[in-house]
Amino acid sequence: MNFHDELDLLDVAQNEAAVEADRMELEGVDRRSFLFTSLIATAATTFGFGATALAQTPPASGGRAAGAGQGQATPPTPLGNGEPISWTFQPYPAGTGALMEKLIRERGAAAFTRSTFVVDKWTGPVPTSGDDIAFLPAHRLSALIKEKKITSTELTKIYLDRLKKFDPVLLCAVTIMEQQGMAEAARADSEIKAGKYRGPLHGIPYGIKDLFSTKGTRTTWGAGDFENRIIDEDAEVVVRLREAGAVLIAKLATGLFAQGDQWYRGRTNNPWDIRRGSSGSSAGPSSATAGGCVAFGIGTETSGSIVSPARECGLSALRPTFGRVSRHGGMVLAWSQDRVGPICRTVEDCAMVFNVLHGVDPKDPSTVTTPFQFDRTIKLASLRIGVDTAAPKEFVDVLKELGAVPKDIAARPAAAGGGFGAESAAAFDFYVQAKAKEFGVDLATLPEPARGGGAGGAGGGAGRAGAAGAAGATGTTGTTGATGAAGAAGVGGGGRGSSGRATSMADLTRWTGGRFTRAFDFIQQQRRRQILITQMSELLKDFDMYVPGGGYDVGLHASTGHPCVVVPYKFDSPAAGGGGGGRAGAAGAAGAAATPTPAATPQAPIVYNKQPICAVLAGNLYNDDKILSVAHQYQMRTAWHKERPKL
């Protein structure tokens, strides 16, 4: 098509638009504005280049802006961090409607009713030591309370005393809620005495990651800027746990804005060896649970933040299928990736807590209700279990002893950037805008980052690098790893991250890069993500679950929404270098390797205290109950979960 042909097309379009404008004017639409915007659309299609500049030219004075209606245009609604988005990620490739039809056809409508979780009765003598009681699994504490062998008040005091004693060393707690906790414990005791037993969580003290709002108690997100902020509402998970009778005694540390284990008070530490950090970003829930300071913790994960600290601290944990637990009242990092899950001392504890948490919440449009039926006697021979060639042999061997007939699983599809940078930049735009004003920075003057490798990353993020992946769980919100020379030297403990106090715009590059993602690129990323989850569905069609290798497929699952359970499988000294994971840690190690340094005197490798070393069992979508049931069978055959740190 030559230039004159294009002009002829514009003439035709103008004539057609004029006829349509005459009709539209009768319906109250300004003729001049309609003609102007119609010709812009035609020019954009016909000429391509130059149309952007043309589209930015305002209509002549006197005409109404298209679509503005009468009077002044309404300014956009101001946004904070938590408002939901209009579209919702669906991990099931065919969509949630097809999933529901499939589940009803296979399991019946009755399977959607929340099951009653029953714990075994207590047998044998009751421990007399407060320390021995503190390290009991939550489901054993539940049996003690139900049979009135201990009161919630007694148990809560044990945990509060331990929190106050060990928090100065672990830095696991943001706020110890002693007054509220003791009041809730007294109420639980009163209800139980009166015969109003709420279930197995009744009277059990727990702590929650300080990303969740709680009425009357500060919610800091690990940031010094929010050190004294109170959000006057209770997150949905807090409400559900309270209704189940659980006793909230602490807001537990999160790495700054859900990254790593560093926050404004310092680094949260691993109770097994305080030379190591706890990893993150569910740093406090992991450290406090492993240290016997709470009966269980509630964490979150976007990409590694449950798996990494649970592994680092030698715990059992569940990262559920995307959409199974409400995020309402929690900090948003990425609407299409954030998840909430229990961090506990045993797998059965995870099942007991998850049984209360899961299910639809109208305040979180991503949530669904699917069947959850924890089966302590599940037959492993009836399950289709895949095994990666790099899966821990010790773990797989015990599964075989329990009757499993594992089969090799092919390499999983490679995960590409899924738009995390744009999502997190939008979630934190309110904060970036405020800090830009504080620092006197015009955001319009920020340089646009180069396009290419690592697109979709969070601004200053470094992309996923092999070093961190080999060390542990990779991803956006797992531990950020040791940085620079420290990373190369193998300093343990996962993410150092930021201090938690932004002092310049340079501290906010994590969010600013995502502001430049084009809508076109973001949509293309989501289309490729749909291809990815379809490929993953095809790969797993013949498997109920699988045991991944050393990278645990954390980054992949962040994009596809698959669940996993963390479970200890041996007791050993962890490798130097910490829990791995996180973009910044990989970048730091890579940077240290690339920068020539003078030859240093060789030093003896650090030998850390022995602790439980964990494997991961990943499930097909919505098989949370199956992977928990299998991991429970494994745990009943082993005793690694019974070990406890010497603080």
N, C-alpha and C positions, 0 to 999 in steps of 0.2 A: 504494500500500500504506500503510495507516495504522499507528499505533503498536501497536494491539492485534493486528493481523495479524502484525507482526514478533515480538511476544512469543509468539504461538502457534507461529510457526516455531521459535523458540528452544526451546519446550517439546518440540516434535517432535524437534528435533535432540538435546536432552538425553536423551530416551528411547532414541533410536537409538544414541547414544554409550554409554549405560549397558549396552545389550545387547552392543555390540562390546567394551566394556571387560571384561565378564565373560569373553569368549572370549580376549582378549589377555592377561589376568592369568595364564591357564594357561600362556602362553608366556613368562612372566617380566617382563612390562611392568607397571609400577605403575598400578593402576586409577585412583587419585586424580589422578595427573599426567596420565594419558591423557584423563580427563574434562575436566580444567582446560584443557588445550591445545586440545581439540576444540571446547569452547565459545568459546574466544577466536577460533578461526578462523571459527566461525559468526557471532559478533558482528561481526567485522571485515567480513564479507561483507554482513551484514544492515544494520548501522547506519552503517558507514563511519567517520564522525567518532567520536571517543571510544575507538575500538578500540585505538589506539596506547597510550593511558594504561592501558587494561585489560590489554593484553598485557605491560606492564611490571610488573604486580603479581605477586609471587612466589607460588608455591603454598604452602599451609599447611605449617607445620613438620611434619616426620616423613615427608613424601613424598619420593621420589627425583626429582631434576630429570629431565625428559623426555629420553630418549636418552643420559643420562649413564652408564648401566650401573652396575656395582658400584663403590663407593668414590668418591673424589674425582674431579671432572672433570679430564681431562688439559689442561694449559695449552697455548695455541697454540704451534706451532713458531716460534721466533724467525727473522726474515728479515733478510737483508742487502739488497744491491742486485741481485745477479745471478740469483736463482732464477727459472726460467722460469714462465710462467703456464700454466694447464691448457687454455686456448683459444688458438688460433693464427690470426692474420690470414691470409686467403687472397686475394691480389689478383685471381685469376681468378674471375669472377663465378659460374661453375658449380661451382667447387670444384676442388681439386687432382686428385682422381680423374678427373674429366672432362678436365682438362688433359692428364694422362698418356695417356689413351686417344686424345685428339686428336693429340698429338705422335707417338705410335707409329704411328698410322694415316697421318699425313702424311709422316713422316721416317724411320720404321723404327726398330727397337730398337737397331740398330748406331749410330745417331746419338748415343745416350746415352753411348757410350764416350768417355772424355776424349781429345781429339785431341792429336796430337804437334805441338808448335809448333816450326817450323824457321825459323831466321834466315838471311838471305842471307850469303854469304861476304864477308869484308873484301876490298875492292879499293883499290889506291892506297897511298901512303905512310902510315905511322903517325905521328900527331902527336907531336911531341917535347916540347911544352909541357904541364905539368901542368894549367894552366887550360884549354887546348884539349881535353884528354882529359876533364876534369871535366864539360864541357858536352856531350859526345857523348850521343846517345840511348842508353838502356839496351840496346836490341837491337844497337847497333853495338859497345858495350862487350862484349856477349856474344860477338860474332864475334871480337873481339880475343883474348878469353880462350880461347875454344875452339881458335883457331888458334895459341895460345901466343905471341902477339905482345906480351902483357902478362900479368903475374901478378895474381892477386887481391890478394896482399899489396901489390904496387906501387899498385894501384888504390885499395885501402882506405886506404893511407897518404895518398894525394892527397886523398881526401875527409875524412879525419880532420883533416888539416892545415887544410883550408878551414873545417871546422866550428869549430875552435879559433880561427881567425883572424876569422871573420865573425859568430860567435854573439854576441859582445859588442855588435854593431851591430844584428843582426836579432832577437835574443832568440828564436831558433827552436828551441833545444834545451833540454830539461829535464836529460837525462843523456847525456853523450858516453861511449859504451861502448868506450873505446880498447882496453883489455886483452882483453875478450871478442871485439871485432871483429877484432883482429889474430890471435887464436887461431883463429877461424872461417875467416879468410882463409888462414892457413897450412894448415889442414885441407883446404880446397878445393883449394889448389895441390897438396897431396900426393895427393889423390884423382884429380885430373885427370892428373897425371903418371903415376899407376898405371893409367890407362885407365878409371877409374870416373867417367865423365862423367854428371852427374845431369840435364842439360838446360840450356836457355838462361839460367836464372837462376843457374847455378852460378858462385859467386865474385863475384856482383854486390852491392855494398854498398847498403844501403837504411836508411831510418828509418821508425819507426812512431809514430803518434799516441799520446800518453801517456794514453790511455784503456784500453790493453791491458796485461794483466798479463804480466810476464816474470820468470822465476825469478831471484832474486838481485839484481834491479835494482828500484829504487823505481818505484811507479806512483802519480802524484799527482793525476790528473784536473784539473790546473791549480789545485788548492786548497792554500793554505798549511796547512790542517789536516792534509793528507796528504803534506806535503813530504818526510817521511822514511819513508813506509809502503812495505813490501815485501809483495806478494801472491805467495805461493810456488807459483805455477803459471804455465805458459805458455799464452797464449791460442791458440786453434786456428789463427788466421792465422799466428801466429809459428811454430807447429809445421809447418804446410804449407810455409811459405817456407824454413824450415831444411831440411826434407826435400828441397826442390828445390835446395838448395845456396846459397841467398842468404845474405848476410852482414849481420847486424844490427849497426849501428854507433851508433845513437842512438835514444833516446826523445824524440820531438819534441813541441813545445808544443801544447796545446789551450787554447782559452779556458776560463775557469772552468766546470767541469761542462758542457763542450760548448756554450758560448755565447760568441760574439764572439771577439776576438783578445787580450783582456786576461786575464792570469793573475797569479800571485803575484809574478813577477819584473818584470812590466810589460807593455807591448804588443809583440806580435810584428809586425815591420815588413815592408813590401814591398821586395824587393831592387831593383826598378826605380826606386824613389824612397822613401827612408826617411822622408820626411814623411808618407807614407801607411802605415796599418796594412795587414797582410796580409789582413784580413777573417778570418772563422772560421766554424765553430770548428776546422776542420782547418787551423789557422794555421801550425803548425810544418812539417807535411808540404809545404804549398804554398810557404812562404817558403824552406825549405831546398832544395827541388827547383829552384825558379826561380833560387836563388842558387848552384847548382852545388855544394852541400854534401853531397848524396846522389844516387845514380843514379835513385831513385824514392822516393815516400813512400806510406804507407798511411793513408787518412783514413776518417772516418765521416760519415754524414749522417742527420739526423732530418728536417730541413726546411731545406735550403740549405747545409749545412756542408761539402759537397764542391764544389758548384757555385759558391758565392760566393767562397771564397778562390782556387779555381783560376782563375776569371775575373779576380779582382783581381790575381793574380800572372802572368797571361798564359800559362797552362799548358794541357795536354791532360789530361782526367780522365774517368773513368767512374763514374757513380752507377748501380749495377746495379739490375735488377728486384729488388723485395723478395723475400728468401728465398734468393737465389742464393749468398750468402757467409755463413759462420758468424759469429755475433757472440760465441760462447762465450769467456769470459775478458775481454770488453770491458765497459766501463761501460754500464749500461742507462739510457737516458733515456726511451724509449717502446718497449715490446716490439713494438707493431704498426707502428712506423715506422722504427726504427734500421736502417741499412745500412752496409756496409763496401765501400770501393772504392779503386782505385789512382789516384794523382796523379802525373803523369809529364811528360816533356818532349815526347813524341810519342804519337800515337794507337796506333801499333804497339806501343810500350812498354806501354800500358794493356792491350792484347789479350794480350801475352806474360805479364804478371803475373796478369791475371784467369784465364787458362787454368790456372794453378796453384791459385788461390784457390777457384774455384767448386765447388759440389757439396754433397751431403748431409753433415751432421754430426749424429750421434745426440744430441750434447750440446746442440744448438740445434734445438728442434722445428719452427721455422719453415722450415728449409732444405729445398730440393728440388734434384734434379739434372735439368737440361734440356739439350738439345743446345747446344753452342757450337762453331761452325765459322767461324773468322775467314777471310775471303776477300779477299786483296789485289787480285784482278782482278774483283771483282763488277761486274756490268753495271747501271749506274744506270737504264738504260731499262727494265729488268725490274721495277723497284721502284715501289711506290705511295707517293709522297712528297707530303705536304701542306705548305702554306705559309701561315702567318698573315699577315694584311695588314701587320703591323708587323715582320715578319721582316727581318733585315739584307739589303739588296739586294745588297751585294757578295758575300755568302756564297751567296745563291740563284743569282746570275748564274754563278758558277763551277760550281755543281751542274748547271746547264743545259748549260754547255760540256762537261761530262763525260757528257752524255746523258740526264740526268734530265728528266722531263716533269712538273714539279710542278703540283699542283692546289690551289686555295684550300681551306682547312679552316675549318669553321664555328667560332664561339665555343665554347669548352669549357664544360662545366657549372661552376657556381660551387661552390667547396669550402666546406662548413660545418665548424664545430668537430667534431673526431672523437674527443674524449675525451682529448686529450694531457695536459691538466692533471691528470686523475685518475691516468693512468698514471705520469707523472713524480713526482707526489706519493707514490704507492705505492713507486716505485723508491727514493726518497730519504727515506722515512719513518725509516729507521734513523738517518740523519744529523740530520734535524730533531729526533727524539726526544733524541739525544745533546746537540745544541746547546741545546735547551730546558732540559735538566737543568743544563747548564753555566751558562746565563743565569738560572736560577731562574724559568723561565716555565712555568705550567700551560697546556698546549696546549688543555685543555678551555675555557679562558677566552678563546681567540682569537675575535674577532668574525667572524661569517659574512659574506663579501662579498655585495654586492647581486647578485641574479640578473639576467640579461639580457645585453645586448651583450657579445660576447666570451666567452660561456660555453664552458667547456672549455679556456680559457686557463690558463696556468701561474701561478695566484696573482696576483702583481703584474704579470704580463704585460699589455701594452696592446692586444692584438688587432692584426690586420694593418691598416696604414694605407696610403693611396695613395702617400704621399711615398716611403716606403722601397721600395714595389713598383716605382715608376717608376725609381728609381735602380738597382735591381738585384734580386737574388734575395730574395724575402720568405720569412719563415717563422720557426719557433721557434729554430732553432739556427744560422741564418745569422749574418752579422755583425750586431751590434746597432746599428750606425750611430752617427754622432756624436750626442750628446745635447744637449738644451737649446740655448743660444745657439750652441754650437759646431756643432750640426747645422744650424741656420738659416744659419750663416755658410759652410757648405760645407766644413768641415774634412774632408780626405780620409782614407781608410784604414779605413773600416768600423768595426766595433764597438769601442767603448771598454769597455763592460761593467763588471764588478765588479773590484775590486783582487785578488780571490782570497783575502781574509781576512775571514771573517764576524766581526763584533764585537757584533752584537745580533740579536734576532729580526727586526728590520726588514730585515736582509740576506737573510733566508730567505723573504720573501714569495713568491718564485718557486715555492716548494713548498707553502706552507701553504694557498693558495687551493684547490688541487685536493683537499684533504682534505674539503671540504664538498660535493663533487659527489655527488648522490644516485645510488644504484644504478639506480633507475628512469631517470634522465636519461641515465646512461652507456649503458644498453641501447638507449634510443631513438636516441642518437647513432650507435651502431653499426648500427642498422637503416637510418638515413638514409645512413650511409656505404656500405652495401651497394647502396642505390639509386644513389648517386653512381658507384660503380665499374661498375654495370650501364649507366648512361648513358654513361660514358666508353667502355665496350666497344662500345656501339652506334655512337657517334660515330666510333671508329677502325676499324670493321669493314672499311672499304675503304682503309685506309692501313697501310703497314708502319712508317712513321715520319712525323714532321713537324717543321718549323722554327717554334718559337714566337716570340712577340714579346718585348718588353723585360722582362716579368715572369718569363719562362721557365717559367711554370706550376709553379714550385717548390712552392708551398703545396698546389696541387691534387695533384701527384704524391706528396706526403707522405701524402696520404689514399688514393691509388689504387695506389701501388707501382710506377709506370711508370719505366723507365730513361731516362737521357740521357747524352750525351757532350758535353764542353766542348772546343771547338777554336778556336784563334786564326784570325781572318779579315782583320785589317788591323793596321797599325802606326801608332799615333797617341797623342796626349796624352789620357789619360782625363779625363772630366768631373770637375769639382770636386764633392765630396760623397761620394766613396769608393764602395765596392762595394755599398752598400745592404744591405737585408735586415734581418730581425730585428724582433721586436715592440718592444723597448725603443727602438731607433733611431727608428722611426716615431713613437712616443709622444713622444720628446724633441723631434723636429722640430715635431710638432703643438703641443706645449706651448709651445715658443718662439714659434711663430706666434701663439698665442692670448694671450700675455702682453704687454701694451703695454710698449714700451721707448722710452727717449728716442731721438730721431733721431741716427743715427751718421754720421760722415763717410764717404762712399763710398770703398771701397778697391778697388784693382785686383784682378781675379779671379786666383786662383792658377793658374799654368800648370805642370802636372806634366810630368815627363820622359816622353818617348814610350815606349810599350811595346806588346806584342801586345794587341789588343782581341779578346774572344772572343764567339763565338756558341754556341748550344746546339742540338743535334739530339736530339729526344726520340723514343723508340721505342715501338711497341706492346709489350705485355707479353712478356718473354722474347726480344725481338729485340735483345738486347745485341750479338750477333755482327754483325747487319746494320748497326746504327748505327755500330759501330766500323769495319766494312768501308767504308762510305760515307765516313765522316770521314777514313779513311786515304787513300782516293782523292783527296779534296779536299786533304789535306795534301801529297800527292805533287805536286800541281799548283801549290802555293804554297810560300812560304819563310818565313812569319812565325814558325814554330816554331824557326827556326835563329837568330833574334836572341837576344842574351843581355845581361843588365844589366851596367853598369859600376860595380862596387862599389868 
